[in-house]
Amino acid sequence: MNWDDWRLRINELDNQILQLLTQRAEAALRIGDLKRRQEAPIYVPEREAEILRRLAAANPGPLPAEAVVAIWREILSGCRALEARLTVAYLGPQATFTHQAARERFGASVDYRAARSIGEVFDDVERGRADFGVVPVENSTEGAVNVTLDRLTISDVVIAGELRLEIAQQLLSRAADLGEIKRVLSHPQGLAQCRGWLAEHLPEVPTEEVLSTAAAAELAAADPMIAAIASELAGQLYAVPALRARIEDNPHNATRFLVIGRRPVGPTGRDKTTILFAMRNEPGSLHRILEPIAGAGLNLTKIESRPAKQGPWEYVIFVDLEGHRETPAVAAVLDEIGRRTLYLKILGSYPAA
């Protein structure tokens, strides 16, 4: 087959794919009608997680599993919007890494609501202004995001999902080369994450802190002598090319995000449960509380403490463990932990990233 033959073959395949997508969309419309009659939720995280895992496992190649998952996320997003359009709040402004994480989870076919703070994301979900919210909870180099943990202690929302996003910083500029750059702008964390690269490649160029990486990209779009350290998404949205890609000093920098909602999520077979508890300030308390987890053979994936704020030197403990609260083993462990603590709050069971 020659070049034209292969192009014709691809056109035929594209038409077949479009026909199948149309059939899938029509099925989604019928499902949407049933959901409205039964007042069932439109977005079911456990169902979408099952679909993506099944397709990734069944993928024969040559497309990598990550590409298959990315394609199907957009298919799910578009079909879900035919049933009803979701509103998702995120820590703004537009083109932040939290915005990028939200888009990776929910796709393009939702209404995104930029919040001015993590607390406002919680408010939007609690008060029904958004169906779901996306907030950062942990960075691989900077540690826990305490604002998120503190809000989880008092909020009625539940954790409905998690995702990890690789933090890849780009040097965005309309300059033709590095020699034309007179200022480098970014959020303080963005500048800190690229300090070594800047010292090596732009040692004489002053850096300036701005409110967000997105704000830096917006300024770089208006002035070719300015470079912004920001995400690839920021470059796309503000139409600023990447003069240099992947300039972060730590190539393994990643942030974990939580999806928060108002409805508990069912089990998928590969889940995680997050709890918090308060305990007596006496020797051996933490060991006794965590003992049932080890006894049941469950994997504890994270533990974090935060001041309880009710009194000096009092703390609440956050714990992530593998498994779903509805499974017998996890349910029994949580019941036993509840008897050994002063206070236990189950923040959610959700599909593991």
C-alpha positions, 0 to 999 in steps of 0.5 A, a space after each residue: 500500500 502506498 501513502 494515499 492508500 494508507 490515508 484512505 484506510 485511516 479515513 475509513 477507520 475514522 468514520 467507523 470510530 465516529 459511528 461507534 461514538 455516535 452509538 455510544 452517545 445515544 446510549 448515554 442519552 438513554 442512561 441519562 433519562 433513566 438516571 433522571 427518573 430514578 434521581 440517580 447521580 450523573 457522575 459515578 466515579 467507581 463506574 468510570 474507574 472500572 471502565 478505564 481500568 478494564 480498557 487499559 488492561 484489555 489494550 493490545 497496543 501499539 497505543 500505550 495504556 496512558 493514551 487509551 485512558 486519556 482518549 476514553 476520559 474525553 469520551 466519558 466526559 462528552 457522553 456524561 455531558 449529554 446526561 447533565 453538565 457537571 460543575 467542578 470547582 478548583 483552586 484557580 486561576 485558570 491554567 494552574 496545576 490544580 486546573 490541569 488536574 481537574 481537566 485530566 480527571 473530568 475532561 473538557 465537557 464540564 463547567 469549571 469554576 475557578 476558586 480564589 482559595 482552597 476554602 472556597 472550593 470546599 464552600 462551593 461543593 458544600 453549598 451546591 455551587 459545584 458538584 465536585 471540587 479538586 484540591 491539592 493535598 500533598 506534594 512529593 517535595 513540599 509535603 502536606 497541604 495543611 489548608 486542605 487537611 484542616 478543612 477536611 477536619 470540619 467539612 461534611 464533604 467526602 473524598 470521591 477520588 484522587 489523582 497524581 500529577 507530575 509537576 513539569 515546569 516550562 519556561 514560557 516566552 515570546 522571546 526568540 532565545 534566552 538572551 532576549 529575556 530581561 525578567 523571569 516571573 512565577 509563583 514563589 514555588 515555581 521559582 523555587 522549583 527551578 532555582 538551579 536551572 535559572 542559576 545555570 542558564 539565566 544567572 544575570 536575569 532578575 526573578 520576580 514573584 507573582 500571585 500564580 504561574 497563570 498570572 506570570 504566563 499572562 504577563 509573558 504573553 504581553 511582553 516578549 522580554 518576560 519569561 514565565 515559569 508555568 505549566 504547559 496548559 498555561 502556555 496553551 491557554 495564553 498562547 505563549 510558546 515554551 522556550 525551554 521545556 521541563 526546567 524543574 530541578 527535581 524531575 520526580 516532583 508530583 502533587 497528589 490531588 483530591 476530588 471532593 463531593 457530597 456522595 459516598 463512592 462505591 467499591 471498585 476492587 482497588 480502593 483507598 480509605 482516608 480517616 482522621 481520628 483524635 486520641 488520648 495523649 498517653 504512651 502507646 496510644 497511636 500503636 494501639 489504634 493502628 494495631 488492627 490495621 496491621 492485624 488485618 493485613 491492610 496496607 497503611 499508605 500514609 499517616 499525617 498529624 495536624 494540630 486539633 486547635 481545641 487545645 495546646 499540644 492536641 493533634 488529629 491524625 490522618 491515615 490512608 489505608 488500602 481497601 473500601 469501607 464497605 468491604 468486611 475486612 476494612 469495616 471491621 478494622 474501622 469499627 475497632 479503631 472507633 472503639 480505641 479513639 476519642 473521635 473517628 471520622 471517615 473522610 471517604 473511600 474512593 478509587 485509588 490513583 
